């Protein structure tokens, strides 16, 4: 196992009790609960490459299925020694516990390590849609039932709740159409078979730029420079729809503070490196770094927020 000189000096500075674990953590297995080539997988492999440049030996392992829960179960079966991490959407910890009856409590059983990137969500219509603005679309949907539906990558997702809250606040029944993945929903919107789609902004930007879709609003707190003239939901009068998603690394609860700190610093350095940040930005993600303590505080606040949202719309958890 290769350890560069700077990392080795840092390890020597650790306590004698922590030293073996820190050295062992130079070998990492990153679990991804989604298929190879997908957004989470792309981010995992980019950060893994950045970690390899600093002396880590990293293996990315895809365990796709059950909306990421199979990978989480694999993490919980691994030792809490910092050698196995999972890269997952934070919504898996903050939203999913309210919409899926899982066998475990992720906030109690996972430890936040470091984020990698963030993204927003967006509502878009096909190029043939008569709606050219969010207000135009809402007015037409309110008076024309055929226009009052939207597709998302699946039931119980943040995208479903964005659409449901939008319809609630705009005083019309906005019908959700759940797809098995975002690509089919986008394809049907482009083809004019679906009035609108709500999914992650990175998935929509290429077709917005090519004119196949029109993004009408985004869930960012502030306007996106890549979408001049496109308002945020907040600016359009829907402040409750300021919602973002992050991909972040987690370890098993019980991982020592020394390991958590070491991994946070290593992942943060990888994300900030030009090699990794350029890959993330090319994929329309915003690189993100944060301390484990700040992550934990944010996760708990989002968990409480989603509890209120799910209750307010009367969503019934799935088995």
N, C-alpha and C positions, 0 to 999 in steps of 0.2 A: 504493500500500500504506500503510495507516494504522499508525503505531507510537505508542503512548501515551507521554507525557512520561517516566514512570518507566522504561519499557522502553528508551527512547532514551538516557536518562542511563546506564542500565546497560550499554548497548551501547558508549557512548563510553569506558567504563572498561575495555573489553576491549582486548587487544593489537591492533596494526594488522593483523597477519596473520590473526587470528581474526575481525575485524570484518565482512568481507564475508559469511562463512558464517553468522555470528550474525544478521545482518540478513536474509539470504536465508531463514533458518529460521523467519521469521515467517509464511511460507507453508508449510502442512503438508498432506500427503496421508496419511490413516490408512487402512491396508488392513485389511479384516476378511475372514477366510476362511470365513465362514458367511453364511447367507441374511439378508436384511433382516428385521427384526422379531424375530430370535432374541436370546438373552441377550447374546452378545458384541456384537452390533450395537447393542443398546439402551445398553450401557455405553459403547461407542465414541462414539455420538452425544451422550450426556449430557456426557462429558468434552470432546468437541469444542465443544459449546456454551459450556462454562466457559472453554475456551481462547479462543474468539472474544471473550468479554467482556474479555479482557486484551490484545486487539490482534492476535491471530493470525487469519489467514485459513485456514480448515480445510475440507478436502473429505474425506468418508468414502466409501470405495470398497469395495463388496462383491465379493469374488472367491471365491465359494463353491465347494467341491469338494475331494475327496481329504483329508477331515478337516483342512482348513486348510492343506494343503501348497501349493495353488495360490497362495494369497496370499503364503506365505513365498517361493516362487520368484519372484513379482513383486517382492518387496522386494529379493531378492538381485540382481535385474536392474537395480535403480535405483541412482543414485549414492549414495555414502556421505557425503552432505552434510547429513544431519539433516532434509531436507525430506520424506522418506518414512519412515513408521513403520508397524508392524503392532501391532494389539491381538490378543493370543492367549492362550488358557489356558496356564499355565506347564507343564502336563502335555505340551504339544506339544514342549517342549524336554527334559523330564525323563523322561517315560514312553515317548512314541512312538518315540524312537530304539531302544528295546529290543524293540518289538513290530512295527515296520514297517521294511522295508529301504528307506530313503530315499536320495536322490541327494546329500544334504548332511548335514553335522553341525551342528545348530542351535547347540550350545554354542560351537562354533568360529567360526561365521559370523554369529551375531547378538550384539548388544550390549544388555544390559539397560538400560532407561531409567528406568521407574517403574511400580509397580503401580497398579491402579485400585481393585480390590475383591477380597474373598475370599468363599468359601462352603464349606460342608461337604457331605457326602453323607449319605444316610439310607436305611434299610430300612423299607419300609412294606407293609402287607397291606390287602386290601379290607375294607370294613365288615362283610361277611358272614363273614369268616374267624373260625374259633373261637379263634385265637390273640389274646390280649389283652396279651401282654408278649413281650419278646425271648426269655426263657428258655422260656416256654410254646411259642413258635413253634419254637425249636430242638428241644425235646423231641418235638413232634409231627412235625417234619420227619424226625427221626432214626428214628422208628418207622413213618412213613407215606410211602413213596416219592412218592405223588401230591402231597404238600406240599413235597417237597424240590427245588424249582426256583425260579429267580428270573430276572427279565428286567432288561435294561439297555439303554442307548441304542446299544450296539454292542460288537463283539469288541475285545479289547485295550485297553479303557478302564479307568480306575481303579475304576469300579463293578464290572466283572467281577472284578478282583483282590480287591476287598473281600469279595465273596461267596465266592470261591474260598478265600480265607484263613479266612473265618468257618467254612465247612464243614470245612476242614482242622483248625482249632483245636477245633471242637466235635465232631470225630470222626464225621462223616457225609458222604455224597456229595451235595453241593449242586450241582445241575445248572444250568448257565448257558444262558439263552435270549437270543441276541443279536437285537435289533431294529434297524431302520434309523431311529434317533431315539428319544428318550425318551417322546414323547407316546403312541405306540402301546402301549408297555409299561405306561405308567400306565393307559391306557384299559382294557387287558385285565385289569389288577389290580382296578380299580374294578368291572369287570363280573363278577369272579369266575372268569375264564378262566385266570388266572395266579396262583399262590399268593403271590408277593411280587415287589416291584420294588425295585431299588437305583438311585437317581439323585440328582441334586443336591437338597439340601434346599429351595431356593427353588421348585423345580418341584412339590414335594409339599405345601408348607405350606397353600396355599389349600384343597386338598381334605381335608387333615387337619382344618382349622378347620371345614369344612362337614360333616364326618362321613362323607365318601365313602371316606376312607382312614384308616388308623391308622399313624402313624409309631411304630416300635418302638424304634429306636435311631439315633443320629447319630454321625458320625465326628469331631465337634469334640473338642478337648482338654478343654473345660469345658462344663457344661450351657448350653443355649440358652434365654434368658429367654422367647422366643416359644413354647417347647415345655415348659411346666411338667410335671414328672413323667416326661418322656422321658429315659432315661439315655443317656450316651455309651457307645460300644462299650468304651472304656477302663474306665469304671466298672463295666461288666457283665462284666469279666474278659478283655477282648480288647485289650490295649494296642497291639498291632501295627496296629490299625485306626484309629488316630488319624491321619486323612488329610484334608487340605483342598486346595482348588484356588483359584488366583488368576487373575484376568485382568490381564495386564500389557502394557506397551508395550515394543517392541524396535526397534532400528535395525540397520543393517548394521554388521558389524565394520569398523573403520576410521574410524568417526565420531569426530571429535575430542573429547577430554575436555571442552573448553569447551562444545561443543554438547550433550554428554551432560548436563553439569551444568545448563545453561540449561533444557533440556527437562524434566529431572527436577524442577526447582523450579517450572516453569510448570504441569506436570501435577499435581504435588502440591498447588499452590495451587488449581487447578481442582477436584480431588477433595475438598478440605477446604471449599470454598465451600458455603454452604447450598443454593444452587440445584442443584448436582450431587449433593451428599451425600443430599439428600432424595429425588432420583430413584432413587439406588442403594438406599437403605434401603426405599423403597416396593416395589422389586423383590426385596426380601429379601436383598440383598447387604450386606456390611459394608465400608464405605469403607476403603481401605488406602493408606498412604504409606510409602516406604522409600527409602533411598539406593541408587544403582546398585551400590555396593560390597557392601551387605548383600544385595541381590537376587542378585548373582553368587554369593556364598557360599551362599545358600539353594538356588539352582538346582543347584549342583554337589553339595550334600549330598543333595538329592532325586533327582538323577540316579543317584547311587551307591546310594541306598536302593531305587529301582525296579529297578536291575540285580539286586540280591539277591532281590527279590520275584519277578521274572519267572523267574529261574533256579530259585528254590525250588519253583515250581509247574510247571516244565517247559513253559512256553509257547513255541511255535514262532513266530518272526517271520513276518509276512505279506510277500508280494512287493510 
